[in-house]
Amino acid sequence: HEKHIKAGEILKQIKEELPKLVKPGVKLLEVAEFVENRIIELGAKPAFPCNISINSDAAHFTPKRNDDRVFKEGDLVKIDIGAHV
């Protein structure tokens, strides 16, 4: 039970930090790497790769190495994150 609470607290903190990062011109890969590194910094492990879905992408897109795509003005962004303690 305590591990679930800790994981939730870590994810809540990251969720609060994300709006500062998700802006036009920022690479999707940069945000995904931030999320995964931040989970580790805060004492957990990523439960799965960070998923970033934009506009009509329903879910489960993970940017790959060398992915140069960036957020654009007006994008509808969904970020799916999980932490394992």
Secondary structure, 3 states (H helix, E strand, C coil): CHHHHHHHHHHHHHHHHHHHCCCCCCEHHHHHHHHHHHHHHCCCEECCCCEEEECCCCCCCCCCCCCCCECCCCCCEEEECCEEC
